[in-house]
Amino acid sequence: MSDNRLFSAAAARNRKPILDVLSAVLPKQGLVLEVASGSGEHVVHFAARLTNLTFAPSDPSPEARASVAVWIASSGVKNVRAPLALDAASAPWPIERADAVICINMVHISPWAATEGLFDNAGAILPVGAPLYLYGPYKRGGAHTASSNAEFDAGLCAQNPSWGVRDLETVADLGRQAGFERPEIVEMPANNLSLIFRRSAASGQPTRALNTCLTS
């Protein structure tokens, strides 16, 4: 088996505190879709410890999907499906339903259209009350919560003007438009946040609006 695994120092650091939140948020059984799985380190770590759940990783990058597949095979976990080719911004997603959706460190390292698609498509496949879990840095009240986040944001925008640390309130409003309740917020290490959105009974409307590092 060729070793095409990618490695992420951030994934190694944050997987335990994220797992602590997911253990309380995810359903006891069912299918969990991970959007933007990246290297695949997160999904095998979660699956090995939440064995009553089945995980469906996904990523738009062939290189990332290859890494996910090798991480699955090398870890020996049996409750992770083969990675899906899924672009958050595109519809429909190649999965008809899920009991939860998780998305870690995508919102700030992608165009705003990916976040819009995340909410629209997650709303289409999740039942009422099901969680959509987001993790990453956010501004609050239009301001960064730490100088390190401001520096990180500037670096992201320098790489790609459509990237950037988003306003929590803007993301929460986007979720509301897509049919999600206001998020539960959990403070995380290194000035990150866990946001837990729940699918509401009300049907949302597609959410499309400009939001780049220059406007968010």
Secondary structure as UniProt FT lines:
FT   HELIX           9..25
FT   STRAND          30..35
FT   TURN            38..39
FT   HELIX           41..49
FT   TURN            51..52
FT   STRAND          53..56
FT   STRAND          58..59
FT   HELIX           62..75
FT   STRAND          84..85
FT   TURN            88..89
FT   STRAND          100..104
FT   TURN            107..108
FT   HELIX           112..125
FT   TURN            128..129
FT   STRAND          131..136
FT   STRAND          138..140
FT   TURN            141..142
FT   HELIX           147..159
FT   TURN            161..162
FT   STRAND          166..167
FT   HELIX           168..177
FT   TURN            178..179
FT   STRAND          184..188
FT   HELIX           189..191
FT   STRAND          192..199
FT   TURN            213..215
//
